[in-house]
């Protein structure tokens, strides 16, 4: 599958599911996570709290994903995934790739045909944008999934350039 790319605000993007670059607590944060919680309204946080109170008492581990409804967002679901914090001494690329694979697996289970991804781990988690883009595009293109459309929705010129290059390289 060849993903699409747009520069924009993921909270305004219409897809069956949008992916949240969440922190492990699932209780909101900065960047994409905070924007999704603010734009989606209190129902997303309420569902995340329910997940923490029941099946995820220790939070969501890096590389995993879980879904909630999308509240007021123009999507049906939000798939929350926790990317790894970047380390120059420890290659965490497989964990980052797992974020994309697991999000697509959850999307498939939900019956989603379209999924929008941000640049997971490339914000406050410090992943260099070009490396994050290569991992993201490679993971999506290699995924065996029934999801028909994947769109990377990135906010900055730097991210747009990095994802453009990664999509071009992956061919």
Backbone as numpy.savetxt, mean C-alpha at the origin, in Angstrom:
# Nx Ny Nz CAx CAy CAz Cx Cy Cz
1.27 -8.50 -15.49 0.43 -7.32 -15.49 1.32 -6.08 -15.49
1.02 -5.15 -16.37 1.74 -3.89 -16.37 0.93 -2.87 -15.60
1.47 -2.37 -14.49 0.72 -1.41 -13.69 0.65 -0.04 -14.36
-0.35 0.72 -13.96 -0.47 2.11 -14.39 0.14 3.00 -13.33
0.39 4.24 -13.70 1.01 5.20 -12.80 0.35 6.56 -12.97
-0.02 7.18 -11.86 -0.50 8.56 -11.92 0.10 9.33 -10.75
0.19 10.63 -10.94 0.59 11.51 -9.84 -0.69 12.09 -9.28
-0.89 11.91 -7.98 -2.12 12.41 -7.38 -2.24 12.04 -5.92
-3.42 12.20 -5.42 -3.76 11.96 -4.02 -4.55 10.65 -3.95
-3.96 9.65 -3.31 -4.59 8.33 -3.25 -5.94 8.38 -2.54
-6.14 9.34 -1.66 -7.42 9.43 -0.95 -8.55 9.90 -1.87
-8.22 10.39 -3.05 -9.24 10.83 -4.02 -9.33 9.90 -5.21
-8.58 8.81 -5.18 -8.52 7.90 -6.32 -9.61 6.85 -6.19
-10.34 6.62 -7.26 -11.42 5.64 -7.24 -10.90 4.28 -7.70
-10.96 3.31 -6.81 -10.57 1.93 -7.09 -11.38 1.04 -6.17
-11.43 -0.24 -6.46 -12.11 -1.15 -5.54 -11.42 -1.12 -4.18
-10.09 -1.11 -4.21 -9.32 -1.08 -2.96 -8.16 -0.12 -3.11
-7.90 0.62 -2.05 -6.67 1.41 -1.99 -5.82 0.84 -0.86
-4.53 0.91 -1.04 -3.61 0.36 -0.05 -3.08 1.49 0.81
-3.07 1.24 2.09 -2.57 2.18 3.08 -1.18 1.74 3.52
-0.21 2.63 3.41 1.13 2.39 3.95 1.04 2.68 5.45
0.60 1.68 6.18 0.25 1.83 7.60 1.47 1.62 8.51
1.29 1.98 9.75 2.26 1.56 10.75 1.67 0.35 11.47
2.49 -0.36 12.20 2.06 -1.61 12.81 0.91 -1.50 13.78
0.70 -0.33 14.35 -0.39 -0.19 15.32 -1.76 -0.19 14.64
-1.80 0.14 13.36 -3.04 0.29 12.58 -3.92 1.44 13.07
-3.39 2.29 13.92 -4.21 3.33 14.53 -3.96 4.71 13.96
-3.46 4.77 12.74 -3.20 6.04 12.09 -1.78 6.51 12.34
-1.39 7.51 11.62 -0.03 8.04 11.73 0.12 9.21 10.80
1.32 9.35 10.27 1.60 10.45 9.35 1.52 9.99 7.91
1.86 10.86 6.99 1.94 10.53 5.57 0.65 9.97 5.02
0.78 8.94 4.18 -0.38 8.29 3.55 -1.33 7.75 4.61
-0.77 7.16 5.65 -1.59 6.57 6.71 -2.52 7.61 7.33
-1.96 8.72 7.74 -2.77 9.78 8.34 -3.79 10.34 7.37
-3.38 10.52 6.11 -4.29 11.06 5.10 -5.48 10.13 4.87
-5.22 8.83 4.82 -6.31 7.87 4.61 -7.27 7.86 5.80
-6.72 7.88 7.00 -7.59 7.91 8.18 -8.41 9.20 8.25
-7.79 10.34 7.92 -8.53 11.61 7.96 -9.62 11.64 6.89
-9.27 11.28 5.67 -10.24 11.36 4.57 -11.31 10.29 4.66
-10.97 9.14 5.20 -11.92 8.04 5.27 -12.90 8.14 6.41
-12.59 8.97 7.40 -13.49 9.14 8.53 -13.28 8.12 9.63
-14.06 8.23 10.69 -13.83 7.43 11.90 -14.11 5.94 11.77
-14.84 5.51 10.76 -15.17 4.09 10.66 -13.92 3.23 10.39
-12.95 3.78 9.66 -11.72 3.02 9.39 -10.97 2.79 10.70
-10.81 3.84 11.49 -10.12 3.70 12.77 -10.88 2.74 13.69
-12.20 2.80 13.68 -12.99 1.90 14.52 -12.74 0.44 14.12
-12.70 0.17 12.82 -12.42 -1.20 12.36 -11.00 -1.62 12.70
-10.06 -0.70 12.60 -8.67 -1.02 12.97 -8.56 -1.33 14.46
-9.27 -0.57 15.26 -9.27 -0.85 16.71 -9.86 -2.22 17.00
-10.93 -2.56 16.28 -11.55 -3.89 16.44 -10.54 -4.99 16.08
-9.80 -4.79 14.99 -8.76 -5.77 14.61 -7.72 -5.91 15.72
-7.31 -4.78 16.30 -6.32 -4.82 17.39 -6.88 -5.50 18.63
-8.16 -5.29 18.88 -8.79 -5.89 20.07 -9.06 -7.39 19.90
-9.03 -7.88 18.66 -9.38 -9.28 18.43 -8.21 -10.06 17.83
-8.01 -9.99 16.53 -7.05 -10.87 15.87 -5.62 -10.34 15.78
-5.41 -9.05 16.05 -4.06 -8.48 15.94 -3.68 -7.69 17.20
-3.69 -8.35 18.36 -3.40 -7.62 19.60 -2.01 -7.01 19.64
-1.06 -7.57 18.92 0.31 -7.04 18.89 0.56 -6.15 17.68
-0.48 -5.88 16.90 -0.34 -5.06 15.70 -0.08 -5.92 14.48
0.06 -5.26 13.35 0.28 -5.94 12.07 1.77 -5.97 11.78
2.34 -7.16 11.57 3.77 -7.24 11.28 4.12 -6.70 9.89
5.34 -6.24 9.75 5.83 -5.76 8.45 5.71 -6.87 7.42
5.28 -6.49 6.22 5.13 -7.43 5.12 3.77 -8.09 5.04
2.92 -7.84 6.00 1.58 -8.44 6.03 0.53 -7.39 5.65
-0.70 -7.83 5.44 -1.78 -6.92 5.06 -3.10 -7.39 5.66
-3.99 -6.44 5.84 -5.33 -6.70 6.37 -6.26 -5.63 5.80
-7.54 -5.94 5.69 -8.48 -5.01 5.06 -9.54 -4.50 6.04
-9.98 -3.29 5.75 -11.16 -2.71 6.40 -12.03 -2.11 5.30
-13.18 -1.63 5.69 -13.98 -0.86 4.73 -13.25 0.46 4.47
-13.72 1.22 3.51 -13.03 2.46 3.12 -13.70 3.72 3.66
-14.73 3.56 4.46 -15.36 4.75 5.03 -15.84 5.70 3.95
-15.40 6.93 4.01 -15.83 7.98 3.09 -14.97 8.08 1.83
-14.00 7.20 1.68 -13.12 7.22 0.50 -13.84 6.68 -0.73
-13.41 7.05 -1.94 -14.03 6.53 -3.16 -13.51 5.14 -3.53
-13.58 4.25 -2.58 -13.14 2.86 -2.74 -14.07 2.01 -1.89
-14.01 0.72 -2.09 -14.81 -0.17 -1.24 -14.04 -0.60 0.00
-12.72 -0.78 -0.18 -11.89 -1.28 0.92 -10.59 -0.51 1.01
-10.03 -0.52 2.21 -8.65 -0.09 2.43 -7.89 -1.34 2.87
-6.80 -1.60 2.17 -5.92 -2.69 2.55 -4.72 -2.06 3.24
-4.56 -2.36 4.50 -3.48 -1.80 5.30 -2.29 -2.75 5.23
-1.13 -2.24 4.89 0.09 -3.04 4.89 1.19 -2.26 5.58
2.06 -2.97 6.27 3.15 -2.34 7.01 4.45 -2.65 6.29
5.05 -1.61 5.75 6.34 -1.77 5.09 7.47 -1.79 6.10
8.60 -2.32 5.68 9.76 -2.32 6.57 10.42 -0.94 6.62
11.02 -0.63 7.75 11.86 0.56 7.85 13.15 0.26 7.09
13.62 1.21 6.30 14.82 1.00 5.50 16.05 0.84 6.39
16.93 -0.05 5.96 18.22 -0.24 6.62 19.29 -0.40 5.54
20.35 0.36 5.64 21.44 0.23 4.66 22.29 -1.00 4.94
22.15 -1.59 6.12 22.98 -2.76 6.47 22.22 -4.08 6.44
20.90 -4.03 6.25 20.08 -5.24 6.25 19.09 -5.15 5.08
19.21 -6.04 4.11 18.34 -6.00 2.93 16.94 -6.48 3.31
16.00 -5.57 3.30 14.61 -5.87 3.66 13.69 -5.84 2.43
14.30 -6.01 1.26 13.53 -5.96 0.01 12.44 -7.01 -0.04
12.71 -8.20 0.47 11.71 -9.26 0.43 10.49 -8.90 1.28
10.72 -8.26 2.41 9.60 -7.82 3.25 8.79 -6.74 2.53
9.47 -5.83 1.85 8.75 -4.80 1.09 7.95 -5.43 -0.04
8.55 -6.35 -0.77 7.83 -7.04 -1.86 6.62 -7.78 -1.30
6.75 -8.35 -0.11 5.64 -9.06 0.52 4.45 -8.14 0.77
4.71 -6.87 1.06 3.60 -5.91 1.25 2.71 -5.88 0.02
3.32 -5.85 -1.15 2.56 -5.79 -2.40 1.88 -7.12 -2.69
2.60 -8.22 -2.51 1.99 -9.54 -2.77 0.83 -9.81 -1.82
1.02 -9.53 -0.53 -0.03 -9.78 0.45 -1.23 -8.86 0.23
-0.98 -7.63 -0.17 -2.09 -6.71 -0.47 -2.89 -7.22 -1.66
-2.21 -7.71 -2.68 -2.92 -8.27 -3.83 -3.67 -9.54 -3.45
-3.11 -10.34 -2.56 -3.79 -11.56 -2.09 -5.08 -11.18 -1.37
-5.02 -10.19 -0.49 -6.22 -9.73 0.23 -7.23 -9.16 -0.76
-6.76 -8.37 -1.72 -7.66 -7.79 -2.73 -8.38 -8.88 -3.49
-7.65 -9.91 -3.85 -8.24 -11.03 -4.58 -9.31 -11.72 -3.72
-9.02 -11.92 -2.44 -10.00 -12.55 -1.54 -11.26 -11.71 -1.42
-11.10 -10.39 -1.49 -12.26 -9.49 -1.39 -13.05 -9.42 -2.69
-12.46 -9.87 -3.78 -13.09 -9.75 -5.09 -12.80 -8.44 -5.79
-11.78 -7.73 -5.34 -11.40 -6.45 -5.95 -10.80 -6.69 -7.33
-11.19 -5.88 -8.27 -10.61 -5.94 -9.62 -9.59 -4.84 -9.85
-9.65 -3.76 -9.05 -8.70 -2.66 -9.19 -8.14 -2.29 -7.82
-6.83 -2.04 -7.81 -6.13 -1.70 -6.56 -5.20 -0.53 -6.82
-5.19 0.42 -5.91 -4.28 1.56 -5.98 -3.27 1.46 -4.85
-1.99 1.58 -5.19 -0.90 1.52 -4.22 -0.18 2.86 -4.10
0.22 3.22 -2.88 1.18 4.31 -2.72 2.59 3.72 -2.80
3.59 4.54 -2.59 4.97 4.07 -2.52 5.25 3.62 -1.08
4.95 2.36 -0.79 5.08 1.82 0.57 6.54 1.92 1.03
6.73 2.37 2.25 8.02 2.51 2.95 8.89 3.64 2.44
8.46 4.37 1.41 9.31 5.42 0.83 9.13 6.78 1.50
8.29 6.85 2.50 8.10 8.11 3.22 8.90 8.10 4.51
8.18 8.15 5.62 8.83 8.23 6.92 9.65 6.97 7.26
9.41 5.87 6.55 10.18 4.65 6.80 11.53 4.68 6.08
11.79 5.74 5.30 13.12 6.02 4.81 13.65 5.27 3.61
12.81 4.47 2.95 13.30 3.69 1.82 13.62 4.65 0.67
14.81 4.53 0.06 15.11 5.37 -1.11 14.09 5.13 -2.21
13.58 6.20 -2.81 12.46 6.11 -3.73 12.73 5.19 -4.91
13.89 5.28 -5.53 14.16 4.43 -6.70 14.15 2.95 -6.32
14.74 2.62 -5.19 14.74 1.23 -4.74 13.34 0.75 -4.39
12.58 1.60 -3.72 11.19 1.25 -3.36 10.36 1.01 -4.61
10.56 1.86 -5.62 9.81 1.72 -6.87 10.17 0.42 -7.59
11.46 0.08 -7.64 11.87 -1.16 -8.30 11.25 -2.38 -7.63
11.29 -2.41 -6.30 10.70 -3.53 -5.56 9.20 -3.61 -5.81
8.53 -2.46 -5.74 7.07 -2.42 -5.90 6.65 -2.91 -7.29
7.26 -2.37 -8.31 6.90 -2.74 -9.68 7.22 -4.20 -9.94
8.38 -4.64 -9.50 8.75 -6.05 -9.69 7.79 -7.00 -9.00
7.40 -6.67 -7.78 6.48 -7.53 -7.03 5.11 -7.60 -7.70
4.61 -6.46 -8.15 3.29 -6.43 -8.79 3.32 -7.17 -10.12
4.35 -6.94 -10.91 4.41 -7.59 -12.22 4.60 -9.10 -12.10
5.24 -9.55 -11.03 5.47 -10.99 -10.86 4.30 -11.70 -10.17
3.37 -10.95 -9.63 2.28 -11.54 -8.84 1.30 -12.31 -9.73
0.93 -13.48 -9.25 -0.14 -14.25 -9.88 -1.43 -13.85 -9.17
-2.24 -13.05 -9.84 -3.43 -12.50 -9.20 -4.55 -12.32 -10.22
-5.78 -12.34 -9.72 -6.92 -12.06 -10.58 -7.26 -10.57 -10.62
-6.55 -9.76 -9.83 -6.75 -8.32 -9.86 -6.39 -7.84 -11.27
-7.30 -7.10 -11.88 -7.13 -6.73 -13.29 -6.36 -5.44 -13.50
-6.43 -4.52 -12.53 -5.79 -3.23 -12.71 -5.09 -2.79 -11.43
-3.80 -2.54 -11.53 -3.03 -1.98 -10.42 -2.54 -0.60 -10.87
-2.78 0.38 -10.02 -2.31 1.73 -10.29 -1.46 2.20 -9.12
-0.27 2.67 -9.42 0.54 3.33 -8.42 0.13 4.80 -8.42
-0.32 5.29 -7.29 -0.74 6.68 -7.14 0.29 7.34 -6.24
1.13 8.16 -6.86 2.23 8.76 -6.11 2.05 10.26 -6.04
2.62 10.86 -5.02 2.33 12.25 -4.70 3.38 13.23 -5.22
4.62 12.81 -5.32 5.70 13.75 -5.65 6.28 13.50 -7.04
6.96 14.51 -7.55 7.68 14.36 -8.82 8.75 13.28 -8.70
9.46 13.25 -7.56 10.50 12.24 -7.35 9.92 10.83 -7.45
8.79 10.61 -6.81 8.15 9.28 -6.85 7.67 8.97 -8.26
7.09 9.94 -8.93 6.61 9.71 -10.29 7.77 9.32 -11.21
8.88 10.03 -11.11 10.05 9.72 -11.93 10.61 8.34 -11.61
10.67 8.00 -10.33 11.21 6.70 -9.92 10.32 5.55 -10.41
9.01 5.70 -10.29 8.09 4.65 -10.74 8.05 4.56 -12.27
8.16 5.70 -12.94 8.23 5.69 -14.40 9.44 4.88 -14.85
10.58 5.14 -14.23 11.81 4.40 -14.57 11.67 2.91 -14.26
11.09 2.58 -13.12 10.96 1.17 -12.74 10.01 0.42 -13.70
8.93 1.05 -14.10 7.99 0.42 -15.03 8.67 0.23 -16.38
9.43 1.20 -16.79 10.15 1.12 -18.06 11.21 -0.01 -18.02
11.93 -0.12 -16.92 12.96 -1.15 -16.76 12.36 -2.56 -16.76
11.22 -2.70 -16.09 10.57 -4.01 -15.99 9.93 -4.41 -17.31
9.67 -3.42 -18.16 9.13 -3.66 -19.50 7.80 -4.27 -19.50
